[in-house]
Amino acid sequence: MTTAVPAAGSRDLPHPAREEIRLEAVLHALSDPMRLRIVRELAAEGGELSCSHFVLPVTKSTTTHHFRVLRESGVVRQTYRGTAKMNGLRRAALDDLFPGLLGSLLAAAERQAVRLGG
Amino acid sequence: MTTAVPAAGSRDLPHPAREEIRLEAVLHALSDPMRLRIVRELAAEGGELSCSHFVLPVTKSTTTHHFRVLRESGVVRQTYRGTAKMNGLRRAALDDLFPGLLGSLLAAAERQAVRLGG
C-alpha cells in the first residue's frame, strides 16, 4: 500500500494527501478572519513561518486551533523544526487541484482589506 | 439617511447591501456541500430559481437554513413572487467586490465534481 503522507515520526502531524483535499474544507478554513490573515501573511512571506511569528488578538489555544483547521483542510503544511512549529502554504497542491483559486482568494482578501482600511 | 436596501414591504427579506458583504461570510456560505451545490445550480441557470426547485437530501428546515445563510452572506437575493421564494445569484455585487472570485470558485467546484464523479 502506498500513501502520499511521508513516513511519520511520532512528532509528525497528520495532513490530508493532495487528493483528499476538499474545496468545501478549504473555503471553511478561509472563512475565518484570523485564518484568512494567517494565509495572507504566509502568501506574502512565500516561505515558512513559525506559529509564534503570528501575533493574533486571540488566545494561544485559539491560535493553535486555527492552525490545526488550516492544516487539516490542506491549506498549510505544519512541520516541526526543533522546538518551532513551522507553517507553509500548500500552494502546489492547491494550484494543482483548483487552478487560479488561491490567487483569486488572496486578491479578494487584499481588495477587501484595502477597502475596509485593514 | 440613505440605505442601499430598497423600501421594504412586510414580506421582504433582509439582505446585506453590497458594501456590507464580507469575503469571510461568502466563503463560509460556500463551505457547505449543499450550499455549494445550490450556487452551482443557480450559476448554471443564470436566472432565478425557486427554493422548491431544489431537491436536496436534507430536511426542508435545513434547506431553508441553507438559503438563509446564502442570503445573509450576500451570495443570493431572495424575493417573494406570489407564494414562491425565488433565488438569484448576486453576481454583479460579488464581481464588483471580488473580481474573478466567483468564477474561480465555480470552476474549482466543477473541477472537483468531475474529479470525484459528483
gemmi code that builds the backbone of each chain (N, CA, C; Angstrom):
import gemmi

chains = {
    "A": [
        ("MET", (0.844, -1.199, 0.000), (0.000, 0.000, 0.000), (0.873, 1.240, 0.000)),
        ("THR", (0.522, 2.186, -0.824), (1.277, 3.435, -0.845), (0.429, 4.534, -0.230)),
        ("THR", (1.099, 5.524, 0.244), (0.381, 6.665, 0.814), (1.123, 7.935, 0.445)),
        ("ALA", (0.395, 9.008, 0.311), (1.015, 10.277, -0.058), (1.633, 10.967, 1.149)),
        ("VAL", (1.364, 10.440, 2.328), (1.906, 11.050, 3.540), (3.270, 10.443, 3.823)),
        ("PRO", (4.296, 11.274, 4.036), (5.621, 10.720, 4.282), (5.663, 9.904, 5.565)),
        ("ALA", (6.602, 8.975, 5.634), (6.770, 8.144, 6.830), (6.815, 9.050, 8.055)),
        ("ALA", (6.002, 8.711, 9.035), (5.777, 9.648, 10.127), (6.581, 9.294, 11.361)),
        ("GLY", (7.309, 10.263, 11.898), (7.864, 10.136, 13.226), (6.770, 10.489, 14.206)),
        ("SER", (7.035, 10.292, 15.470), (5.966, 10.489, 16.459), (5.520, 11.945, 16.543)),
        ("ARG", (6.392, 12.867, 16.109), (6.018, 14.270, 16.212), (5.450, 14.824, 14.913)),
        ("ASP", (5.364, 13.986, 13.883), (4.775, 14.474, 12.637), (3.276, 14.652, 12.798)),
        ("LEU", (2.774, 15.669, 12.169), (1.350, 15.989, 12.288), (0.603, 15.459, 11.075)),
        ("PRO", (-0.650, 15.034, 11.261), (-1.405, 14.483, 10.132), (-1.844, 15.557, 9.144)),
        ("HIS", (-1.669, 15.249, 7.877), (-2.085, 16.137, 6.787), (-2.907, 15.335, 5.786)),
        ("PRO", (-3.903, 15.971, 5.162), (-4.568, 15.275, 4.067), (-3.609, 15.158, 2.881)),
        ("ALA", (-3.655, 14.013, 2.199), (-2.929, 13.900, 0.937), (-3.592, 14.839, -0.062)),
        ("ARG", (-2.865, 15.178, -1.121), (-3.378, 16.131, -2.101), (-4.785, 15.765, -2.573)),
        ("GLU", (-4.979, 14.491, -2.906), (-6.271, 14.074, -3.476), (-7.378, 14.019, -2.421)),
        ("GLU", (-7.000, 14.170, -1.171), (-8.028, 14.192, -0.116), (-8.513, 15.608, 0.197)),
        ("ILE", (-7.845, 16.606, -0.338), (-8.218, 17.996, -0.053), (-9.553, 18.311, -0.730)),
        ("ARG", (-10.469, 18.908, 0.043), (-11.796, 19.234, -0.500), (-12.016, 20.743, -0.509)),
        ("LEU", (-12.598, 21.204, -1.584), (-12.884, 22.635, -1.734), (-13.657, 23.186, -0.541)),
        ("GLU", (-14.679, 22.454, -0.108), (-15.505, 22.943, 0.998), (-14.661, 23.179, 2.250)),
        ("ALA", (-13.727, 22.261, 2.526), (-12.880, 22.399, 3.711), (-11.921, 23.581, 3.569)),
        ("VAL", (-11.423, 23.793, 2.354), (-10.536, 24.936, 2.103), (-11.303, 26.247, 2.330)),
        ("LEU", (-12.524, 26.301, 1.816), (-13.319, 27.526, 1.981), (-13.678, 27.748, 3.445)),
        ("HIS", (-13.997, 26.646, 4.136), (-14.276, 26.789, 5.570), (-13.032, 27.323, 6.297)),
        ("ALA", (-11.889, 26.787, 5.954), (-10.654, 27.232, 6.614), (-10.429, 28.728, 6.397)),
        ("LEU", (-10.774, 29.219, 5.214), (-10.520, 30.626, 4.890), (-11.685, 31.539, 5.274)),
        ("SER", (-12.725, 30.985, 5.865), (-13.912, 31.785, 6.187), (-13.793, 32.490, 7.529)),
        ("ASP", (-12.674, 32.312, 8.204), (-12.448, 32.976, 9.493), (-11.417, 34.099, 9.307)),
        ("PRO", (-11.701, 35.284, 9.858), (-10.791, 36.429, 9.645), (-9.356, 36.160, 10.098)),
        ("MET", (-9.187, 35.467, 11.227), (-7.824, 35.195, 11.711), (-7.103, 34.227, 10.769)),
        ("ARG", (-7.830, 33.212, 10.323), (-7.188, 32.240, 9.428), (-6.878, 32.857, 8.070)),
        ("LEU", (-7.759, 33.724, 7.628), (-7.507, 34.412, 6.357), (-6.262, 35.293, 6.483)),
        ("ARG", (-6.125, 35.918, 7.636), (-4.961, 36.775, 7.880), (-3.668, 35.952, 7.893)),
        ("ILE", (-3.724, 34.790, 8.539), (-2.551, 33.906, 8.569), (-2.152, 33.522, 7.146)),
        ("VAL", (-3.134, 33.162, 6.337), (-2.859, 32.713, 4.961), (-2.300, 33.865, 4.128)),
        ("ARG", (-2.820, 35.072, 4.336), (-2.281, 36.222, 3.605), (-0.824, 36.463, 3.990)),
        ("GLU", (-0.502, 36.320, 5.272), (0.889, 36.538, 5.704), (1.808, 35.466, 5.139)),
        ("LEU", (1.320, 34.225, 5.132), (2.141, 33.139, 4.574), (2.361, 33.353, 3.075)),
        ("ALA", (1.330, 33.821, 2.388), (1.458, 34.061, 0.943), (2.436, 35.199, 0.682)),
        ("ALA", (2.368, 36.235, 1.520), (3.271, 37.384, 1.347), (4.711, 36.973, 1.642)),
        ("GLU", (4.877, 36.099, 2.623), (6.211, 35.633, 3.003), (6.796, 34.724, 1.919)),
        ("GLY", (5.958, 33.861, 1.387), (6.427, 32.960, 0.338), (7.081, 31.695, 0.849)),
        ("GLY", (7.521, 31.706, 2.091), (8.147, 30.513, 2.667), (7.425, 30.101, 3.934)),
        ("GLU", (8.165, 29.501, 4.845), (7.557, 29.035, 6.091), (7.665, 30.098, 7.184)),
        ("LEU", (6.676, 30.112, 8.049), (6.704, 30.978, 9.230), (6.307, 30.137, 10.436)),
        ("SER", (6.941, 30.411, 11.571), (6.591, 29.671, 12.783), (5.269, 30.191, 13.342)),
        ("CYS", (4.592, 29.333, 14.097), (3.338, 29.761, 14.738), (3.576, 30.994, 15.600)),
        ("SER", (4.737, 31.012, 16.277), (4.997, 32.108, 17.209), (5.250, 33.434, 16.480)),
        ("HIS", (5.487, 33.369, 15.175), (5.618, 34.599, 14.380), (4.335, 35.410, 14.390)),
        ("PHE", (3.203, 34.703, 14.486), (1.906, 35.352, 14.347), (1.414, 35.860, 15.689)),
        ("VAL", (1.209, 37.156, 15.770), (0.669, 37.743, 16.989), (-0.779, 38.122, 16.692)),
        ("LEU", (-1.680, 37.253, 17.085), (-3.096, 37.440, 16.782), (-3.843, 37.846, 18.047)),
        ("PRO", (-4.906, 38.624, 17.887), (-5.672, 39.083, 19.058), (-6.596, 38.005, 19.593)),
        ("VAL", (-6.067, 36.796, 19.750), (-6.835, 35.678, 20.303), (-5.901, 34.898, 21.220)),
        ("THR", (-6.463, 33.982, 22.014), (-5.636, 33.206, 22.938), (-4.736, 32.249, 22.161)),
        ("LYS", (-3.708, 31.759, 22.855), (-2.779, 30.813, 22.236), (-3.517, 29.551, 21.795)),
        ("SER", (-4.464, 29.094, 22.611), (-5.162, 27.863, 22.237), (-6.045, 28.080, 21.014)),
        ("THR", (-6.600, 29.274, 20.891), (-7.381, 29.576, 19.690), (-6.472, 29.650, 18.467)),
        ("THR", (-5.293, 30.237, 18.653), (-4.326, 30.275, 17.549), (-3.972, 28.855, 17.108)),
        ("THR", (-3.700, 27.993, 18.077), (-3.384, 26.597, 17.766), (-4.529, 25.938, 17.005)),
        ("HIS", (-5.747, 26.215, 17.445), (-6.931, 25.692, 16.748), (-6.959, 26.159, 15.297)),
        ("HIS", (-6.711, 27.454, 15.076), (-6.757, 27.983, 13.711), (-5.729, 27.284, 12.814)),
        ("PHE", (-4.526, 27.079, 13.345), (-3.510, 26.396, 12.530), (-3.904, 24.945, 12.270)),
        ("ARG", (-4.564, 24.328, 13.223), (-4.995, 22.939, 13.006), (-6.037, 22.881, 11.884)),
        ("VAL", (-6.991, 23.824, 11.896), (-8.008, 23.859, 10.840), (-7.344, 24.066, 9.477)),
        ("LEU", (-6.358, 24.960, 9.443), (-5.656, 25.209, 8.180), (-4.895, 23.961, 7.719)),
        ("ARG", (-4.299, 23.261, 8.656), (-3.552, 22.044, 8.306), (-4.495, 20.929, 7.866)),
        ("GLU", (-5.563, 20.703, 8.633), (-6.450, 19.578, 8.341), (-7.249, 19.777, 7.055)),
        ("SER", (-7.399, 21.035, 6.642), (-8.107, 21.303, 5.385), (-7.170, 21.191, 4.186)),
        ("GLY", (-5.865, 21.146, 4.454), (-4.905, 21.059, 3.355), (-4.362, 22.401, 2.899)),
        ("VAL", (-4.687, 23.459, 3.621), (-4.232, 24.793, 3.205), (-2.769, 25.036, 3.599)),
        ("VAL", (-2.380, 24.556, 4.773), (-0.973, 24.723, 5.177), (-0.357, 23.371, 5.557)),
        ("ARG", (0.962, 23.323, 5.428), (1.714, 22.177, 5.926), (2.451, 22.627, 7.182)),
        ("GLN", (2.284, 21.848, 8.246), (2.958, 22.177, 9.505), (4.048, 21.148, 9.768)),
        ("THR", (5.223, 21.662, 10.073), (6.383, 20.793, 10.274), (7.143, 21.259, 11.513)),
        ("TYR", (7.521, 20.313, 12.341), (8.372, 20.684, 13.471), (9.796, 20.862, 12.991)),
        ("ARG", (10.426, 21.967, 13.388), (11.869, 22.164, 13.196), (12.429, 22.488, 14.574)),
        ("GLY", (13.017, 21.464, 15.199), (13.431, 21.652, 16.592), (12.187, 21.894, 17.427)),
        ("THR", (12.162, 22.978, 18.162), (11.000, 23.249, 19.007), (9.967, 24.121, 18.306)),
        ("ALA", (10.294, 24.619, 17.116), (9.347, 25.502, 16.418), (8.421, 24.694, 15.508)),
        ("LYS", (7.149, 25.103, 15.479), (6.208, 24.520, 14.531), (6.132, 25.497, 13.358)),
        ("MET", (6.611, 25.037, 12.202), (6.666, 25.898, 11.024), (5.444, 25.655, 10.133)),
        ("ASN", (5.026, 26.710, 9.457), (3.836, 26.648, 8.600), (4.161, 27.166, 7.209)),
        ("GLY", (3.724, 26.426, 6.220), (3.882, 26.873, 4.834), (2.613, 26.597, 4.047)),
        ("LEU", (2.268, 27.517, 3.178), (1.102, 27.314, 2.299), (1.345, 26.113, 1.385)),
        ("ARG", (0.307, 25.303, 1.167), (0.431, 24.172, 0.224), (0.010, 24.654, -1.168)),
        ("ARG", (0.747, 25.603, -1.674), (0.416, 26.245, -2.943), (0.365, 25.258, -4.102)),
        ("ALA", (1.358, 24.394, -4.183), (1.419, 23.478, -5.328), (0.195, 22.570, -5.341)),
        ("ALA", (-0.161, 22.050, -4.178), (-1.331, 21.162, -4.103), (-2.603, 21.915, -4.463)),
        ("LEU", (-2.763, 23.093, -3.902), (-3.991, 23.865, -4.142), (-4.073, 24.329, -5.597)),
        ("ASP", (-2.932, 24.768, -6.151), (-2.943, 25.225, -7.552), (-3.205, 24.066, -8.510)),
        ("ASP", (-2.749, 22.892, -8.113), (-2.978, 21.716, -8.960), (-4.453, 21.308, -8.934)),
        ("LEU", (-5.036, 21.317, -7.749), (-6.437, 20.888, -7.605), (-7.402, 21.949, -8.124)),
        ("PHE", (-7.097, 23.199, -7.809), (-8.025, 24.308, -8.099), (-7.251, 25.465, -8.753)),
        ("PRO", (-6.893, 25.315, -10.033), (-6.048, 26.335, -10.674), (-6.663, 27.730, -10.566)),
        ("GLY", (-5.873, 28.669, -10.103), (-6.315, 30.062, -10.050), (-7.083, 30.445, -8.803)),
        ("LEU", (-7.552, 29.446, -8.056), (-8.423, 29.774, -6.919), (-7.687, 30.531, -5.818)),
        ("LEU", (-6.528, 30.024, -5.418), (-5.812, 30.667, -4.310), (-5.469, 32.119, -4.661)),
        ("GLY", (-5.036, 32.339, -5.890), (-4.744, 33.700, -6.333), (-5.962, 34.603, -6.246)),
        ("SER", (-7.109, 34.091, -6.682), (-8.350, 34.875, -6.617), (-8.741, 35.175, -5.181)),
        ("LEU", (-8.578, 34.194, -4.320), (-8.936, 34.381, -2.920), (-8.028, 35.417, -2.260)),
        ("LEU", (-6.741, 35.330, -2.541), (-5.795, 36.289, -1.951), (-6.055, 37.692, -2.494)),
        ("ALA", (-6.365, 37.788, -3.780), (-6.669, 39.098, -4.371), (-7.938, 39.675, -3.757)),
        ("ALA", (-8.942, 38.819, -3.537), (-10.192, 39.285, -2.935), (-9.951, 39.758, -1.502)),
        ("ALA", (-9.124, 39.015, -0.768), (-8.821, 39.393, 0.617), (-8.062, 40.713, 0.661)),
        ("GLU", (-7.118, 40.878, -0.272), (-6.336, 42.120, -0.337), (-7.254, 43.302, -0.659)),
        ("ARG", (-8.125, 43.091, -1.631), (-9.042, 44.141, -2.052), (-9.963, 44.558, -0.902)),
        ("GLN", (-10.452, 43.568, -0.164), (-11.325, 43.882, 0.968), (-10.556, 44.625, 2.059)),
        ("ALA", (-9.330, 44.186, 2.330), (-8.521, 44.833, 3.370), (-8.283, 46.302, 3.015)),
        ("VAL", (-7.995, 46.574, 1.756), (-7.785, 47.957, 1.307), (-9.084, 48.743, 1.456)),
        ("ARG", (-10.168, 48.121, 1.035), (-11.463, 48.811, 1.065), (-11.874, 49.157, 2.496)),
        ("LEU", (-11.622, 48.228, 3.420), (-12.044, 48.438, 4.809), (-10.945, 49.091, 5.633)),
        ("GLY", (-9.825, 49.386, 4.995), (-8.729, 50.024, 5.728), (-8.044, 49.078, 6.690)),
        ("GLY", (-8.078, 47.770, 6.371), (-7.494, 46.752, 7.284), (-6.052, 46.463, 6.939)),
    ],
    "B": [
        ("MET", (-31.036, 60.022, 5.988), (-30.216, 58.805, 5.913), (-30.612, 57.985, 4.697)),
        ("THR", (-29.635, 57.510, 3.958), (-29.927, 56.660, 2.810), (-29.529, 55.229, 3.130)),
        ("THR", (-30.115, 54.322, 2.404), (-29.749, 52.925, 2.589), (-29.773, 52.236, 1.240)),
        ("ALA", (-28.935, 51.244, 1.085), (-28.862, 50.534, -0.195), (-29.984, 49.509, -0.321)),
        ("VAL", (-30.704, 49.276, 0.779), (-31.777, 48.283, 0.747), (-33.066, 48.974, 0.291)),
        ("PRO", (-33.750, 48.403, -0.705), (-34.970, 49.054, -1.180), (-36.045, 49.094, -0.103)),
        ("ALA", (-36.970, 50.040, -0.230), (-38.074, 50.166, 0.716), (-38.746, 48.808, 0.887)),
        ("ALA", (-38.918, 48.407, 2.120), (-39.298, 47.019, 2.390), (-40.779, 46.876, 2.695)),
        ("GLY", (-41.442, 45.961, 2.013), (-42.767, 45.529, 2.420), (-42.590, 44.501, 3.517)),
        ("SER", (-43.685, 44.095, 4.128), (-43.576, 43.208, 5.287), (-43.012, 41.843, 4.915)),
        ("ARG", (-43.119, 41.465, 3.630), (-42.629, 40.149, 3.238), (-41.229, 40.196, 2.630)),
        ("ASP", (-40.663, 41.379, 2.546), (-39.311, 41.445, 2.007), (-38.322, 40.879, 3.021)),
        ("LEU", (-37.321, 40.212, 2.504), (-36.340, 39.573, 3.373), (-35.099, 40.450, 3.471)),
        ("PRO", (-34.431, 40.449, 4.646), (-33.249, 41.305, 4.799), (-32.043, 40.787, 4.019)),
        ("HIS", (-31.374, 41.690, 3.349), (-30.158, 41.379, 2.598), (-29.071, 42.377, 2.979)),
        ("PRO", (-27.822, 41.941, 2.995), (-26.751, 42.933, 3.175), (-26.654, 43.805, 1.926)),
        ("ALA", (-26.429, 45.094, 2.129), (-26.108, 45.961, 0.991), (-24.761, 45.515, 0.428)),
        ("ARG", (-24.515, 45.892, -0.814), (-23.276, 45.462, -1.472), (-22.045, 45.709, -0.608)),
        ("GLU", (-21.953, 46.901, -0.042), (-20.744, 47.262, 0.702), (-20.662, 46.556, 2.061)),
        ("GLU", (-21.743, 45.899, 2.444), (-21.719, 45.152, 3.706), (-21.295, 43.698, 3.509)),
        ("ILE", (-21.187, 43.257, 2.275), (-20.819, 41.858, 2.004), (-19.357, 41.645, 2.375)),
        ("ARG", (-19.094, 40.573, 3.109), (-17.735, 40.275, 3.551), (-17.252, 38.960, 2.950)),
        ("LEU", (-16.009, 38.966, 2.530), (-15.406, 37.775, 1.934), (-15.543, 36.555, 2.841)),
        ("GLU", (-15.275, 36.751, 4.134), (-15.324, 35.618, 5.053), (-16.718, 34.984, 5.076)),
        ("ALA", (-17.750, 35.814, 5.050), (-19.123, 35.300, 5.070), (-19.453, 34.582, 3.764)),
        ("VAL", (-18.953, 35.096, 2.658), (-19.174, 34.439, 1.361), (-18.506, 33.054, 1.365)),
        ("LEU", (-17.284, 32.999, 1.863), (-16.572, 31.720, 1.892), (-17.254, 30.745, 2.841)),
        ("HIS", (-17.721, 31.255, 3.981), (-18.463, 30.381, 4.897), (-19.711, 29.834, 4.205)),
        ("ALA", (-20.417, 30.708, 3.494), (-21.643, 30.270, 2.815), (-21.338, 29.159, 1.817)),
        ("LEU", (-20.193, 29.235, 1.156), (-19.854, 28.259, 0.121), (-19.100, 27.048, 0.669)),
        ("SER", (-18.865, 27.016, 1.975), (-18.081, 25.923, 2.558), (-18.924, 24.700, 2.883)),
        ("ASP", (-20.202, 24.761, 2.577), (-21.087, 23.620, 2.815), (-21.450, 22.974, 1.481)),
        ("PRO", (-21.378, 21.643, 1.389), (-21.630, 20.967, 0.113), (-23.011, 21.271, -0.475)),
        ("MET", (-24.033, 21.353, 0.378), (-25.381, 21.633, -0.135), (-25.460, 23.062, -0.669)),
        ("ARG", (-24.878, 23.992, 0.067), (-24.933, 25.391, -0.384), (-24.107, 25.595, -1.652)),
        ("LEU", (-22.989, 24.898, -1.729), (-22.168, 24.989, -2.939), (-22.954, 24.434, -4.131)),
        ("ARG", (-23.688, 23.370, -3.889), (-24.498, 22.767, -4.961), (-25.598, 23.729, -5.418)),
        ("ILE", (-26.240, 24.397, -4.462), (-27.277, 25.382, -4.803), (-26.681, 26.490, -5.676)),
        ("VAL", (-25.523, 26.985, -5.270), (-24.891, 28.088, -6.005), (-24.482, 27.639, -7.403)),
        ("ARG", (-24.004, 26.411, -7.534), (-23.648, 25.905, -8.870), (-24.888, 25.823, -9.756)),
        ("GLU", (-26.001, 25.380, -9.189), (-27.231, 25.279, -9.992), (-27.725, 26.661, -10.396)),
        ("LEU", (-27.657, 27.611, -9.480), (-28.079, 28.982, -9.802), (-27.175, 29.578, -10.885)),
        ("ALA", (-25.896, 29.292, -10.797), (-24.962, 29.820, -11.800), (-25.240, 29.194, -13.162)),
        ("ALA", (-25.531, 27.896, -13.162), (-25.805, 27.208, -14.427), (-27.112, 27.719, -15.030)),
        ("GLU", (-28.072, 28.014, -14.177), (-29.375, 28.506, -14.633), (-29.257, 29.929, -15.199)),
        ("GLY", (-28.477, 30.750, -14.489), (-28.289, 32.124, -14.953), (-29.378, 33.069, -14.486)),
        ("GLY", (-30.522, 32.547, -14.095), (-31.604, 33.396, -13.605), (-32.028, 32.971, -12.212)),
        ("GLU", (-33.291, 33.190, -11.918), (-33.805, 32.848, -10.597), (-34.397, 31.440, -10.585)),
        ("LEU", (-34.265, 30.807, -9.433), (-34.899, 29.502, -9.227), (-35.617, 29.540, -7.885)),
        ("SER", (-36.762, 28.885, -7.813), (-37.486, 28.857, -6.546), (-36.823, 27.864, -5.594)),
        ("CYS", (-37.031, 28.070, -4.303), (-36.491, 27.133, -3.309), (-36.974, 25.716, -3.595)),
        ("SER", (-38.250, 25.615, -4.020), (-38.834, 24.276, -4.216), (-38.258, 23.566, -5.443)),
        ("HIS", (-37.521, 24.309, -6.276), (-36.833, 23.688, -7.415), (-35.763, 22.714, -6.940)),
        ("PHE", (-35.173, 23.027, -5.788), (-34.019, 22.264, -5.311), (-34.474, 21.068, -4.483)),
        ("VAL", (-34.090, 19.898, -4.946), (-34.411, 18.697, -4.177), (-33.101, 18.209, -3.559)),
        ("LEU", (-32.923, 18.562, -2.302), (-31.675, 18.252, -1.608), (-31.911, 17.137, -0.598)),
        ("PRO", (-30.892, 16.329, -0.352), (-31.030, 15.211, 0.593), (-30.972, 15.662, 2.050)),
        ("VAL", (-31.705, 16.715, 2.356), (-31.771, 17.226, 3.731), (-33.221, 17.642, 3.994)),
        ("THR", (-33.533, 17.916, 5.251), (-34.910, 18.290, 5.591), (-35.233, 19.675, 5.018)),
        ("LYS", (-36.530, 19.974, 4.974), (-36.981, 21.261, 4.461), (-36.433, 22.412, 5.325)),
        ("SER", (-36.398, 22.184, 6.636), (-35.924, 23.268, 7.502), (-34.421, 23.493, 7.307)),
        ("THR", (-33.696, 22.425, 7.019), (-32.264, 22.581, 6.730), (-32.068, 23.312, 5.410)),
        ("THR", (-32.904, 22.984, 4.434), (-32.843, 23.687, 3.147), (-33.102, 25.182, 3.352)),
        ("THR", (-34.120, 25.492, 4.138), (-34.436, 26.895, 4.435), (-33.245, 27.581, 5.104)),
        ("HIS", (-32.615, 26.866, 6.022), (-31.425, 27.408, 6.699), (-30.324, 27.711, 5.685)),
        ("HIS", (-30.091, 26.783, 4.762), (-29.022, 26.991, 3.777), (-29.290, 28.239, 2.929)),
        ("PHE", (-30.542, 28.405, 2.525), (-30.864, 29.595, 1.718), (-30.710, 30.867, 2.545)),
        ("ARG", (-31.029, 30.790, 3.824), (-30.860, 31.976, 4.662), (-29.381, 32.352, 4.778)),
        ("VAL", (-28.515, 31.345, 4.965), (-27.075, 31.619, 5.049), (-26.577, 32.242, 3.750)),
        ("LEU", (-27.063, 31.724, 2.624), (-26.664, 32.281, 1.321), (-27.152, 33.721, 1.165)),
        ("ARG", (-28.363, 33.986, 1.627), (-28.911, 35.345, 1.532), (-28.182, 36.304, 2.466)),
        ("GLU", (-27.995, 35.879, 3.718), (-27.396, 36.784, 4.706), (-25.920, 37.073, 4.424)),
        ("SER", (-25.266, 36.189, 3.695), (-23.866, 36.421, 3.337), (-23.754, 37.303, 2.091)),
        ("GLY", (-24.857, 37.500, 1.389), (-24.822, 38.315, 0.175), (-24.618, 37.515, -1.099)),
        ("VAL", (-24.650, 36.185, -1.001), (-24.407, 35.356, -2.190), (-25.655, 35.274, -3.063)),
        ("VAL", (-26.838, 35.174, -2.449), (-28.068, 35.139, -3.249), (-29.028, 36.228, -2.785)),
        ("ARG", (-29.890, 36.635, -3.725), (-31.001, 37.516, -3.386), (-32.267, 36.684, -3.413)),
        ("GLN", (-33.040, 36.774, -2.332), (-34.294, 36.034, -2.244), (-35.460, 37.006, -2.338)),
        ("THR", (-36.394, 36.672, -3.202), (-37.534, 37.550, -3.448), (-38.801, 36.715, -3.497)),
        ("TYR", (-39.829, 37.195, -2.829), (-41.115, 36.507, -2.955), (-41.755, 36.889, -4.279)),
        ("ARG", (-42.241, 35.891, -5.032), (-43.088, 36.127, -6.206), (-44.339, 35.299, -5.984)),
        ("GLY", (-45.377, 35.970, -5.527), (-46.574, 35.235, -5.129), (-46.222, 34.356, -3.945)),
        ("THR", (-46.470, 33.066, -4.048), (-46.169, 32.177, -2.928), (-44.773, 31.575, -3.045)),
        ("ALA", (-44.092, 31.805, -4.167), (-42.761, 31.201, -4.354), (-41.667, 32.125, -3.849)),
        ("LYS", (-40.667, 31.523, -3.189), (-39.482, 32.284, -2.799), (-38.433, 32.021, -3.877)),
        ("MET", (-38.099, 33.080, -4.620), (-37.158, 32.935, -5.725), (-35.756, 33.314, -5.279)),
        ("ASN", (-34.772, 32.646, -5.882), (-33.370, 32.864, -5.531), (-32.545, 33.181, -6.769)),
        ("GLY", (-31.724, 34.189, -6.658), (-30.817, 34.525, -7.755), (-29.442, 34.874, -7.206)),
        ("LEU", (-28.407, 34.455, -7.912), (-27.037, 34.804, -7.517), (-26.843, 36.314, -7.597)),
        ("ARG", (-26.155, 36.897, -6.632), (-25.838, 38.332, -6.675), (-24.502, 38.514, -7.393)),
        ("ARG", (-24.472, 38.113, -8.651), (-23.245, 38.116, -9.446), (-22.639, 39.509, -9.561)),
        ("ALA", (-23.483, 40.504, -9.863), (-22.953, 41.853, -10.090), (-22.263, 42.372, -8.832)),
        ("ALA", (-22.904, 42.162, -7.683), (-22.315, 42.628, -6.423), (-21.007, 41.896, -6.135)),
        ("LEU", (-21.030, 40.585, -6.299), (-19.833, 39.794, -5.983), (-18.696, 40.100, -6.961)),
        ("ASP", (-19.038, 40.245, -8.241), (-17.994, 40.539, -9.231), (-17.413, 41.933, -9.027)),
        ("ASP", (-18.253, 42.841, -8.537), (-17.772, 44.188, -8.275), (-16.828, 44.204, -7.073)),
        ("LEU", (-17.207, 43.490, -6.019), (-16.398, 43.481, -4.797), (-15.134, 42.636, -4.960)),
        ("PHE", (-15.303, 41.484, -5.603), (-14.218, 40.493, -5.686), (-14.080, 40.006, -7.129)),
        ("PRO", (-13.503, 40.827, -7.998), (-13.456, 40.461, -9.429), (-12.796, 39.097, -9.637)),
        ("GLY", (-13.470, 38.259, -10.382), (-12.897, 36.951, -10.728), (-13.113, 35.856, -9.708)),
        ("LEU", (-13.506, 36.235, -8.496), (-13.582, 35.219, -7.442), (-14.686, 34.193, -7.696)),
        ("LEU", (-15.877, 34.664, -8.001), (-16.988, 33.729, -8.183), (-16.690, 32.743, -9.313)),
        ("GLY", (-16.112, 33.259, -10.385), (-15.742, 32.375, -11.495), (-14.741, 31.312, -11.069)),
        ("SER", (-13.745, 31.713, -10.296), (-12.744, 30.757, -9.815), (-13.365, 29.716, -8.900)),
        ("LEU", (-14.275, 30.161, -8.045), (-14.923, 29.243, -7.116), (-15.797, 28.234, -7.870)),
        ("LEU", (-16.539, 28.725, -8.844), (-17.398, 27.826, -9.620), (-16.551, 26.842, -10.431)),
        ("ALA", (-15.453, 27.330, -10.987), (-14.564, 26.442, -11.748), (-13.961, 25.384, -10.835)),
        ("ALA", (-13.574, 25.795, -9.624), (-12.995, 24.838, -8.670), (-14.028, 23.791, -8.271)),
        ("ALA", (-15.265, 24.232, -8.065), (-16.328, 23.299, -7.681), (-16.617, 22.321, -8.816)),
        ("GLU", (-16.624, 22.832, -10.045), (-16.859, 21.981, -11.210), (-15.740, 20.942, -11.352)),
        ("ARG", (-14.536, 21.423, -11.203), (-13.372, 20.535, -11.340), (-13.412, 19.426, -10.279)),
        ("GLN", (-13.761, 19.801, -9.061), (-13.829, 18.799, -8.004), (-14.957, 17.807, -8.276)),
        ("ALA", (-16.104, 18.316, -8.740), (-17.244, 17.425, -9.019), (-16.870, 16.410, -10.097)),
        ("VAL", (-16.155, 16.858, -11.116), (-15.709, 15.943, -12.187), (-14.735, 14.918, -11.616)),
        ("ARG", (-13.794, 15.418, -10.812), (-12.761, 14.544, -10.261), (-13.358, 13.461, -9.362)),
        ("LEU", (-14.352, 13.856, -8.569), (-14.946, 12.911, -7.615), (-16.157, 12.198, -8.209)),
        ("GLY", (-16.464, 12.505, -9.459), (-17.599, 11.849, -10.102), (-18.932, 12.325, -9.570)),
        ("GLY", (-18.968, 13.601, -9.090), (-20.216, 14.105, -8.482), (-21.092, 14.831, -9.475)),
    ],
}
model = gemmi.Model(1)
for chain_id, residues in chains.items():
    chain = gemmi.Chain(chain_id)
    for i, (resn, *xyz) in enumerate(residues, 1):
        res = gemmi.Residue()
        res.name, res.seqid = resn, gemmi.SeqId(i, " ")
        for name, pos in zip(("N", "CA", "C"), xyz):
            atom = gemmi.Atom()
            atom.name, atom.element = name, gemmi.Element(name[0])
            atom.pos, atom.b_iso = gemmi.Position(*pos), 0.0
            res.add_atom(atom)
        chain.add_residue(res)
    model.add_chain(chain)
structure = gemmi.Structure()
structure.add_model(model)
structure.setup_entities()
